[in-house]
Amino acid sequence: MKISSLHHTFQANRPNSAAFFERAKHTISGGVNGNLRYFAPFPIIFEKADSASLLDIDGHRYVDYLLSYGALMLGHAHPEIVAAAQRTWSEQGTSSFGATHPLELELTDELLALYPAFDQVRFTNSGLEATLFALRLAAAYTGKTHVAKFEGHYHGAHDQVLQSVNPAADQAGESLAPQSVPDSFGAPDYYRQHSVILPFNDWEACERILTEKAEVISAVIMEPMLSGYIAADHSFMKNLRELTTQLGIVLIFDEVKTGFRIELGGAQAFYGIEPDLTALGKVVGGGFPIGIVGGKRRFMELASPLRSDKRSEVVFHSGTFNGNPLSIACGLATIRYLKQPGAFAQIVQSTSDLRTGIDALAKQYDLPFTTLGEGTIFNVLATKQPVRHYRDLGANQNQLRLALDFLLMENGVYSKPLNRFSLSAAHTKTEITATLDAFEQSFAALKQDPLI
């Protein structure tokens, strides 16, 4: 079995997607409105969604584990989300005031109750905007110029953090002293020069680097779980919290992926750690664009216009659609649904059932696949080696995982090739059973005709 033959089958079964992409790439740069949406030979074009399913323009139905990159915690068009959106249109009469409205305080109260690290919040329109604003607050508070981030961690597509997200092995330097490698053509050298790259889950090396560069580092920003599914050691997180406090470095958790997915209180509840600032997104918008920065009052107050009438003394933050009624209303509906007794636990249980089934099938077919994750997120890795940080992913057999993904799509399961799996309230036993059937058929095909 060759990837090229899988591509051929994929294309033959999706002529409408192929034709759409061929047309789109002439008028939309690369045919996609986001580079991560592309995969060879072309991305599937979807026209409809329902509950836990996607329907493409060739009439194929898939169980959806992409879920808009994890944002749809209740699935597509959940009745309570639809009702919240309709109620907002009916009662407020608009999708955006460009001004403050009552729902903002309702969502703020819910967030402060779930995240003890929050004294105050500010709404943005995306996780990217949230990490950018959090870093600006940290720089203002400390007066320092450098940002420390972990190798392999993604914090949105802005220059300050688009460093060493997927660095090539021949450019990344030593594992205990990683080099800053820009992830985009056109990124200014300033950000590479003012980035400090840390090794994830290696405390001795991390402690050494932070201590040596403490005088210039304003913040450490991190995904508490790399890519949402590779967990940091509890001791690592405890040590990091203590050291950043001692060194006067602001600790920022990027919980855009993990917020409301590991626990309702995010990965910080899982670890029992309170960061100084937190960036949230995805789930908390209920399927609509949103980002949130929450944190301690001493940092958040730096953006208050009540602080001073001098621009030089206030951290600027604004946005036309910040806290728009639709995002807030649907975020509230999502959180209130998940807070119902047993609701979140049921999604965790469904995730566990699916993972257990996949792991058992991989063992049955003697294939080197294993699942890794926490809460309602996991990934399927084509390696039996322990994976604790970015460089361990070098042992992952990407071509084997890619072959599995194309077979799964032919068998009605979608999560975009090489992507993690996210579950929702819409994934019932019916979807789990269908997914495990698809994995079994795909594993059987791989076993019968091994990848060469």
C-alpha positions as CSV (number, residue, x, y, z in Angstrom):
1,M,0.0,0.0,0.0
2,K,1.4,3.4,-1.0
3,I,0.3,6.8,-0.1
4,S,0.0,7.6,-3.8
5,S,-2.6,4.8,-4.2
6,L,-4.5,6.1,-1.2
7,H,-4.5,9.6,-2.7
8,H,-5.8,8.1,-6.0
9,T,-8.7,6.4,-4.2
10,F,-9.4,9.6,-2.2
11,Q,-9.5,11.7,-5.4
12,A,-11.6,9.2,-7.4
13,N,-14.2,9.1,-4.7
14,R,-14.4,12.9,-4.3
15,P,-14.6,14.5,-7.8
16,N,-16.6,17.5,-6.6
17,S,-14.1,18.4,-3.8
18,A,-11.3,18.0,-6.4
19,A,-13.1,20.3,-8.9
20,F,-14.0,22.9,-6.2
21,F,-10.4,23.0,-4.9
22,E,-9.0,23.3,-8.5
23,R,-11.2,26.4,-9.0
24,A,-10.6,27.9,-5.5
25,K,-6.8,27.8,-5.7
26,H,-6.9,30.4,-8.5
27,T,-8.8,33.0,-6.5
28,I,-8.1,32.0,-2.8
29,S,-4.4,31.8,-2.0
30,G,-3.6,28.1,-2.0
31,G,-7.3,27.4,-2.1
32,V,-7.7,27.6,1.7
33,N,-8.2,30.4,4.2
34,G,-5.6,29.0,6.6
35,N,-2.6,26.9,5.8
36,L,-3.5,24.3,8.4
37,R,-6.6,23.5,6.5
38,Y,-4.7,22.1,3.5
39,F,-3.6,18.5,3.0
40,A,-2.5,16.7,-0.1
41,P,-3.9,16.0,-2.6
42,F,-6.7,18.5,-1.7
43,P,-8.8,19.2,1.4
44,I,-12.4,17.8,1.6
45,I,-15.0,20.4,0.9
46,F,-17.8,20.2,3.5
47,E,-21.3,21.6,2.9
48,K,-23.3,20.5,5.9
49,A,-22.9,19.3,9.5
50,D,-25.3,17.8,12.0
51,S,-24.7,16.7,15.6
52,A,-21.4,14.6,15.4
53,S,-21.4,14.3,11.6
54,L,-20.0,16.2,8.6
55,L,-21.3,15.9,5.0
56,D,-19.1,16.7,2.0
57,I,-20.1,18.0,-1.4
58,D,-19.7,14.5,-2.8
59,G,-22.3,13.1,-0.4
60,H,-20.0,11.3,2.0
61,R,-20.8,11.4,5.7
62,Y,-18.2,11.3,8.4
63,V,-18.1,11.1,12.2
64,D,-16.4,14.4,13.0
65,Y,-13.5,14.4,15.4
66,L,-12.0,17.7,14.1
67,L,-14.9,19.6,15.6
68,S,-13.6,22.9,14.3
69,Y,-10.3,22.1,15.9
70,G,-11.9,21.2,19.2
71,A,-14.2,24.3,19.5
72,L,-17.5,22.4,19.2
73,M,-17.8,20.8,22.7
74,L,-21.5,20.1,22.2
75,G,-21.2,19.1,18.6
76,H,-22.8,20.8,15.6
77,A,-26.1,22.7,16.0
78,H,-26.7,21.5,19.5
79,P,-30.3,22.6,20.4
80,E,-29.2,24.7,23.3
81,I,-26.7,26.5,21.2
82,V,-29.2,27.1,18.4
83,A,-31.7,28.4,21.0
84,A,-29.1,30.7,22.5
85,A,-28.2,32.2,19.1
86,Q,-31.9,32.6,18.2
87,R,-32.7,34.2,21.5
88,T,-29.9,36.7,21.2
89,W,-31.1,37.8,17.8
90,S,-34.7,38.1,19.1
91,E,-34.0,39.8,22.3
92,Q,-30.9,41.9,21.5
93,G,-31.6,42.4,17.8
94,T,-28.0,42.5,16.7
95,S,-24.9,40.4,16.3
96,S,-22.6,43.2,17.5
97,F,-23.1,46.4,19.5
98,G,-19.5,47.4,19.4
99,A,-20.2,48.3,23.0
100,T,-20.7,46.7,26.4
101,H,-23.9,44.6,27.0
102,P,-25.2,42.6,29.9
103,L,-24.2,39.1,28.8
104,E,-20.5,40.1,29.1
105,L,-20.8,40.2,32.9
106,E,-22.8,36.9,33.0
107,L,-20.0,35.0,31.2
108,T,-17.3,36.8,33.3
109,D,-19.0,35.5,36.5
110,E,-19.1,31.9,35.1
111,L,-15.4,32.1,34.2
112,L,-14.3,33.6,37.6
113,A,-16.2,30.8,39.4
114,L,-14.4,28.0,37.3
115,Y,-10.9,29.6,37.1
116,P,-9.6,30.6,40.6
117,A,-6.6,32.3,38.8
118,F,-8.9,34.9,37.4
119,D,-9.6,38.2,39.1
120,Q,-10.6,39.9,35.9
121,V,-11.0,39.1,32.2
122,R,-11.0,40.8,28.8
123,F,-12.7,39.3,25.7
124,T,-11.0,39.1,22.3
125,N,-12.0,37.5,19.0
126,S,-9.6,34.5,18.9
127,G,-7.0,32.6,20.8
128,L,-4.3,34.3,18.8
129,E,-5.5,37.7,20.0
130,A,-5.6,36.4,23.5
131,T,-2.0,35.2,23.6
132,L,-0.9,38.5,21.9
133,F,-2.6,40.6,24.6
134,A,-1.4,38.4,27.5
135,L,2.2,38.8,26.3
136,R,1.7,42.6,26.0
137,L,0.5,42.7,29.6
138,A,3.5,40.7,30.7
139,A,5.9,43.0,28.9
140,A,4.3,46.1,30.4
141,Y,4.3,44.6,33.9
142,T,7.9,43.5,33.9
143,G,9.5,46.0,31.5
144,K,11.5,43.2,29.9
145,T,11.8,42.4,26.2
146,H,12.1,38.6,25.7
147,V,9.5,35.9,25.6
148,A,10.3,32.3,26.7
149,K,8.3,29.6,25.0
150,F,8.5,25.8,24.7
151,E,9.7,24.0,21.6
152,G,6.7,22.6,19.7
153,H,4.1,24.7,21.4
154,Y,1.7,26.7,19.2
155,H,0.2,30.0,20.4
156,G,-1.3,31.5,17.3
157,A,0.0,32.9,14.0
158,H,1.7,36.1,15.3
159,D,5.4,36.7,14.9
160,Q,6.2,36.9,18.6
161,V,5.3,33.3,19.2
162,L,5.6,31.8,15.7
163,Q,9.0,30.5,16.7
164,S,10.1,26.8,17.0
165,V,6.6,25.4,16.6
166,N,7.8,22.8,14.1
167,P,11.5,23.3,13.8
168,A,13.5,21.1,11.5
169,A,15.9,18.8,13.4
170,D,18.9,20.2,11.6
171,Q,18.1,23.7,12.7
172,A,16.7,23.3,16.2
173,G,20.0,22.9,18.0
174,E,20.7,20.7,21.0
175,S,17.7,19.2,22.8
176,L,18.8,20.8,26.2
177,A,19.5,24.2,24.6
178,P,17.0,24.6,21.7
179,Q,17.5,27.4,19.1
180,S,14.8,29.8,18.0
181,V,13.7,28.8,14.5
182,P,11.1,31.0,12.7
183,D,8.0,29.1,11.5
184,S,7.1,31.6,8.8
185,F,8.9,33.2,5.9
186,G,8.8,37.0,6.5
187,A,8.9,36.9,10.2
188,P,11.2,39.7,11.5
189,D,14.5,38.7,13.0
190,Y,13.7,40.8,16.1
191,Y,11.3,38.1,17.4
192,R,13.8,35.3,16.8
193,Q,16.4,37.3,18.6
194,H,14.1,38.1,21.5
195,S,12.8,34.5,21.9
196,V,14.1,32.0,24.5
197,I,13.2,28.4,23.5
198,L,12.7,26.0,26.3
199,P,12.8,22.1,26.4
200,F,9.4,20.8,27.5
201,N,9.3,18.4,30.4
202,D,13.0,18.6,31.1
203,W,13.2,20.5,34.4
204,E,17.0,20.7,34.9
205,A,17.5,22.3,31.4
206,C,14.5,24.5,31.7
207,E,15.6,25.8,35.2
208,R,19.1,26.5,33.9
209,I,17.9,28.5,30.9
210,L,15.4,30.5,32.8
211,T,17.8,31.3,35.6
212,E,20.5,32.4,33.2
213,K,18.2,34.7,31.2
214,A,15.8,35.9,33.9
215,E,16.8,39.5,33.6
216,V,15.5,39.8,30.0
217,I,12.5,37.4,30.1
218,S,9.1,39.0,30.6
219,A,7.0,35.9,30.4
220,V,7.0,32.1,30.0
221,I,4.1,31.1,27.7
222,M,3.1,27.5,27.4
223,E,0.5,24.9,26.5
224,P,0.2,23.0,29.7
225,M,-0.3,20.0,27.4
226,L,1.7,20.2,24.2
227,S,-0.7,20.3,21.3
228,G,-3.5,19.6,23.8
229,Y,-2.5,16.0,24.4
230,I,1.1,15.6,25.6
231,A,0.9,16.3,29.3
232,A,3.6,18.0,31.4
233,D,4.8,16.2,34.5
234,H,3.1,17.4,37.6
235,S,6.5,18.0,39.2
236,F,7.6,20.0,36.2
237,M,4.6,22.3,36.4
238,K,5.0,22.8,40.2
239,N,8.7,23.7,39.8
240,L,7.9,26.1,36.9
241,R,5.3,27.9,38.9
242,E,7.7,28.3,41.8
243,L,10.7,29.4,39.7
244,T,8.9,31.9,37.6
245,T,7.5,33.5,40.8
246,Q,11.0,33.6,42.3
247,L,12.5,35.1,39.2
248,G,9.8,37.7,38.6
249,I,8.7,36.1,35.3
250,V,5.0,36.2,34.3
251,L,3.6,32.6,33.8
252,I,1.1,32.4,31.0
253,F,-1.0,29.3,30.3
254,D,-2.3,29.1,26.7
255,E,-5.4,27.0,27.3
256,V,-7.1,27.7,24.0
257,K,-7.0,23.9,23.3
258,T,-7.3,22.6,26.9
259,G,-9.8,25.0,28.4
260,F,-13.0,23.2,29.2
261,R,-11.6,20.0,27.6
262,I,-9.2,18.5,30.2
263,E,-11.4,19.6,33.1
264,L,-14.0,22.4,33.2
265,G,-11.4,24.5,34.9
266,G,-8.8,23.6,32.2
267,A,-5.4,22.1,32.6
268,Q,-4.7,24.4,35.5
269,A,-7.4,22.6,37.5
270,F,-5.8,19.2,36.4
271,Y,-2.5,20.4,37.8
272,G,-3.7,22.5,40.7
273,I,-1.6,25.4,39.4
274,E,-2.6,29.0,39.1
275,P,-0.8,30.9,36.3
276,D,-0.6,34.7,36.3
277,L,-2.4,35.0,33.0
278,T,-4.5,32.6,30.9
279,A,-5.5,32.6,27.3
280,L,-8.8,30.8,26.4
281,G,-10.7,30.3,23.2
282,K,-12.4,27.6,21.1
283,V,-14.9,25.9,23.5
284,V,-15.8,29.0,25.4
285,G,-17.3,30.6,22.3
286,G,-19.8,27.8,21.7
287,G,-18.9,27.6,18.0
288,F,-18.5,31.3,17.5
289,P,-15.2,33.3,17.4
290,I,-13.9,34.2,20.8
291,G,-10.8,34.6,22.9
292,I,-10.4,35.5,26.5
293,V,-7.5,36.7,28.7
294,G,-8.0,36.2,32.4
295,G,-5.7,36.7,35.3
296,K,-4.6,38.4,38.4
297,R,-5.7,41.9,39.0
298,R,-2.2,43.4,39.1
299,F,-1.7,42.4,35.5
300,M,-5.2,42.9,34.1
301,E,-5.6,46.4,35.6
302,L,-2.7,47.6,33.3
303,A,-5.2,47.7,30.5
304,S,-7.9,49.7,32.4
305,P,-8.7,53.1,30.9
306,L,-9.4,54.1,34.5
307,R,-5.8,53.7,35.3
308,S,-4.6,56.9,33.6
309,D,-5.5,59.4,30.9
310,K,-2.0,59.0,29.5
311,R,-1.6,56.5,26.7
312,S,1.9,55.7,27.8
313,E,0.6,54.4,31.1
314,V,-2.1,52.1,29.8
315,V,-1.8,48.8,27.9
316,F,-3.9,49.2,24.7
317,H,-6.5,46.6,23.9
318,S,-9.6,46.9,21.8
319,G,-11.5,45.2,19.0
320,T,-14.8,45.9,17.3
321,F,-16.3,42.4,17.8
322,N,-14.8,41.8,21.3
323,G,-17.5,40.2,23.5
324,N,-20.1,40.1,20.7
325,P,-23.5,38.9,21.9
326,L,-23.6,35.7,19.7
327,S,-20.2,34.4,21.0
328,I,-21.0,35.3,24.6
329,A,-24.5,33.8,24.5
330,C,-23.4,30.5,22.9
331,G,-20.4,30.3,25.2
332,L,-22.7,30.7,28.2
333,A,-25.0,28.0,26.9
334,T,-22.0,25.7,26.4
335,I,-20.6,26.2,29.9
336,R,-24.0,25.9,31.6
337,Y,-24.6,22.6,29.7
338,L,-21.2,21.2,30.7
339,K,-21.9,22.2,34.4
340,Q,-24.9,20.0,34.6
341,P,-24.4,16.9,36.7
342,G,-22.6,14.2,34.7
343,A,-22.5,16.1,31.4
344,F,-18.8,16.7,31.2
345,A,-18.0,13.3,32.8
346,Q,-20.0,11.6,30.0
347,I,-17.9,13.1,27.3
348,V,-14.7,12.1,29.2
349,Q,-16.2,8.5,29.4
350,S,-16.9,8.4,25.7
351,T,-13.4,9.5,25.0
352,S,-12.0,6.8,27.3
353,D,-14.2,4.2,25.7
354,L,-13.0,5.2,22.2
355,R,-9.3,5.2,23.3
356,T,-9.6,1.8,25.0
357,G,-11.2,0.4,21.8
358,I,-8.5,1.8,19.5
359,D,-5.7,0.6,21.7
360,A,-7.2,-2.9,21.9
361,L,-7.6,-3.1,18.1
362,A,-4.0,-1.9,17.5
363,K,-2.9,-4.7,19.8
364,Q,-5.1,-7.2,18.1
365,Y,-3.7,-6.4,14.7
366,D,-0.2,-6.0,16.0
367,L,0.2,-2.5,14.7
368,P,2.4,0.2,16.4
369,F,-0.5,2.6,17.2
370,T,-1.2,4.0,20.6
371,T,-3.5,6.8,22.0
372,L,-2.2,9.6,24.2
373,G,-4.2,12.4,25.9
374,E,-6.3,13.5,28.8
375,G,-9.9,14.5,29.3
376,T,-11.8,14.8,26.0
377,I,-8.7,15.2,23.7
378,F,-6.3,12.5,22.4
379,N,-4.1,11.7,19.5
380,V,-3.3,8.4,17.7
381,L,0.5,8.0,17.4
382,A,2.3,5.5,15.2
383,T,5.0,4.7,17.8
384,K,5.4,2.6,20.9
385,Q,8.1,4.9,22.2
386,P,7.3,7.2,25.1
387,V,6.3,10.7,24.0
388,R,6.9,13.5,26.5
389,H,8.0,16.4,24.3
390,Y,8.3,17.7,20.7
391,R,11.4,15.8,19.8
392,D,9.9,12.5,20.8
393,L,7.4,13.0,18.0
394,G,10.3,12.3,15.7
395,A,9.8,8.6,16.4
396,N,6.2,8.8,15.1
397,Q,5.8,7.1,11.8
398,N,4.0,9.9,10.1
399,Q,3.5,8.0,6.8
400,L,1.8,5.1,8.6
401,R,-0.5,7.5,10.5
402,L,-1.2,9.3,7.3
403,A,-2.2,6.0,5.6
404,L,-4.5,5.3,8.6
405,D,-6.1,8.7,8.2
406,F,-6.9,8.2,4.5
407,L,-8.3,4.7,5.3
408,L,-10.4,6.2,8.1
409,M,-11.8,8.8,5.7
410,E,-12.9,6.1,3.3
411,N,-14.5,4.4,6.2
412,G,-16.4,7.4,7.4
413,V,-14.2,9.0,10.1
414,Y,-12.7,12.5,9.8
415,S,-10.2,14.4,11.9
416,K,-8.0,15.9,9.2
417,P,-4.8,13.9,8.5
418,L,-2.3,13.9,11.4
419,N,-4.6,15.9,13.6
420,R,-5.7,15.1,17.2
421,F,-9.2,13.8,18.0
422,S,-11.7,15.8,20.1
423,L,-15.0,14.5,21.3
424,S,-18.3,16.2,22.1
425,A,-21.6,15.7,23.8
426,A,-22.9,14.6,20.4
427,H,-20.6,11.5,20.3
428,T,-22.9,8.8,21.6
429,K,-22.3,5.0,21.8
430,T,-23.6,4.9,18.2
431,E,-20.7,7.1,17.0
432,I,-18.2,5.4,19.1
433,T,-19.2,2.0,17.8
434,A,-19.1,3.2,14.2
435,T,-15.7,4.8,14.7
436,L,-14.3,1.6,16.2
437,D,-15.7,-0.4,13.2
438,A,-13.9,2.1,10.9
439,F,-10.6,1.7,12.8
440,E,-10.9,-2.1,12.6
441,Q,-11.5,-2.0,8.8
442,S,-8.6,0.4,8.4
443,F,-6.2,-1.6,10.6
444,A,-7.2,-4.8,8.7
445,A,-6.4,-3.0,5.4
446,L,-3.0,-1.9,6.8
447,K,-2.2,-5.4,8.0
448,Q,-3.2,-7.0,4.7
449,D,-1.2,-4.5,2.6
450,P,1.5,-2.9,4.7
451,L,2.7,0.6,4.0
452,I,5.8,0.5,1.7
